[in-house]
Amino acid sequence: MMQRVFAVLAAILLVGAVALATLTPPNEPLGEFVYNIDHGWLSLLQAGVQRYLAPWLWDDVIVPVLLRPVWLLPAAAGILCAGVAITIGFRQGAARSWRRRS
């Protein structure tokens, strides 16, 4: 069951990544894409992360992600979900015993 969930999620994310790569301008950064959707959200996110979590998290983790192309985040998540689905499939296959009962 979980293998199928991750496989479907991977397919949705990878199709979404291809759609974003096709429909957005070439190599549009994720931060610019989010800014075009909602102007104030990035400021609110920055203030919240720096105030309630850790200031280094904004500078060292979130800003580099926001500078990557918009299609890269769903593509990476889709590849990760596909890997989890494959791993679950191998584990389920390894749990079976092929020996005949006597």
DAJOPE-V376239 format. One record per residue. N is the residue number from 1. RES is the residue in one letter. PHI is phi in radians with two decimals (* if undefined). PSI is psi in radians with two decimals (999 if undefined). D_CENTER is the distance of its C-alpha to the mean C-alpha in Angstrom with 1 decimal. Layout:
BEGIN
{{N	RES	PHI	PSI	D_CENTER} {N	RES	PHI	PSI	D_CENTER}}
END
This chain:
BEGIN
{{1	M	*	-0.89	20.8} {2	M	-1.13	-0.55	17.5} {3	Q	-1.08	-0.75	17.1} {4	R	-1.18	-0.66	17.4} {5	V	-1.06	-0.84	14.9} {6	F	-1.18	-0.60	12.1} {7	A	-1.16	-0.75	13.6} {8	V	-1.17	-0.73	13.7} {9	L	-1.08	-0.70	10.1} {10	A	-1.10	-0.75	9.2} {11	A	-1.11	-0.76	11.9} {12	I	-1.10	-0.79	10.9} {13	L	-1.15	-0.71	7.5} {14	L	-1.22	-0.67	9.5} {15	V	-1.16	-0.69	12.4} {16	G	-1.10	-0.67	10.7} {17	A	-1.13	-0.72	9.7} {18	V	-1.15	-0.70	13.3} {19	A	-1.12	-0.76	14.7} {20	L	-1.13	-0.70	13.3} {21	A	-1.15	-0.53	14.7} {22	T	-1.44	-0.70	17.8} {23	L	-1.58	-0.39	18.6} {24	T	-1.63	2.84	17.8} {25	P	-1.04	2.68	20.1} {26	P	-1.02	2.27	19.6} {27	N	0.95	0.64	17.2} {28	E	-1.20	2.22	17.0} {29	P	-1.17	2.65	15.2} {30	L	-1.07	-0.68	12.5} {31	G	-1.08	-0.71	15.3} {32	E	-1.18	-0.68	17.8} {33	F	-1.09	-0.80	15.9} {34	V	-1.15	-0.70	15.4} {35	Y	-1.10	-0.67	19.0} {36	N	-1.18	-0.51	20.3} {37	I	-1.36	-0.84	19.0} {38	D	-2.53	2.00	20.3} {39	H	-1.17	-0.61	22.5} {40	G	-1.60	-0.17	22.9} {41	W	-1.18	-0.69	19.5} {42	L	-1.13	-0.67	18.6} {43	S	-1.13	-0.74	22.0} {44	L	-1.13	-0.73	21.6} {45	L	-1.11	-0.77	18.3} {46	Q	-1.08	-0.81	20.0} {47	A	-1.09	-0.74	23.1} {48	G	-1.15	-0.76	21.5} {49	V	-1.15	-0.80	19.4} {50	Q	-1.22	-0.57	22.5} {51	R	-1.45	-0.76	24.9} {52	Y	-1.77	-0.39	23.4} {53	L	-1.84	-1.52	21.0} {54	A	-2.81	2.38	22.0} {55	P	-1.08	-0.60	22.9} {56	W	-1.18	-0.44	21.5} {57	L	-1.11	-0.68	17.9} {58	W	-1.17	-0.85	18.0} {59	D	-1.27	-0.67	19.7} {60	D	-1.68	-0.32	18.1} {61	V	-2.09	-0.95	14.4} {62	I	-1.31	-0.74	13.5} {63	V	-1.08	-0.79	15.9} {64	P	-1.06	-0.59	14.7} {65	V	-1.18	-0.68	11.1} {66	L	-1.20	-0.34	13.0} {67	L	-1.51	-0.19	15.1} {68	R	-1.36	2.78	12.7} {69	P	-1.06	2.61	12.8} {70	V	-1.11	-0.53	11.0} {71	W	-1.37	-0.26	9.8} {72	L	-1.24	-0.65	8.2} {73	L	-1.13	-0.87	4.9} {74	P	-1.18	-0.52	4.4} {75	A	-1.17	-0.76	6.5} {76	A	-1.13	-0.73	5.2} {77	A	-1.15	-0.64	2.7} {78	G	-1.16	-0.71	6.1} {79	I	-1.15	-0.68	8.2} {80	L	-1.11	-0.77	7.5} {81	C	-1.14	-0.64	8.3} {82	A	-1.12	-0.71	11.2} {83	G	-1.12	-0.69	12.4} {84	V	-1.14	-0.73	12.7} {85	A	-1.10	-0.72	14.5} {86	I	-1.17	-0.73	16.7} {87	T	-1.10	-0.75	17.5} {88	I	-1.10	-0.68	18.5} {89	G	-1.11	-0.69	20.6} {90	F	-1.20	-0.65	22.4} {91	R	-1.17	-0.69	23.1} {92	Q	-1.17	-0.64	24.6} {93	G	-1.23	-0.59	26.7} {94	A	-1.32	-0.36	28.0} {95	A	-1.33	-0.35	29.1} {96	R	-1.35	2.54	31.7} {97	S	-1.83	2.24	35.1} {98	W	-1.67	0.01	36.9} {99	R	-1.32	2.53	40.3} {100	R	-1.44	2.39	43.0} {101	R	-1.39	2.42	44.6} {102	S	-1.84	999	48.3}}
END
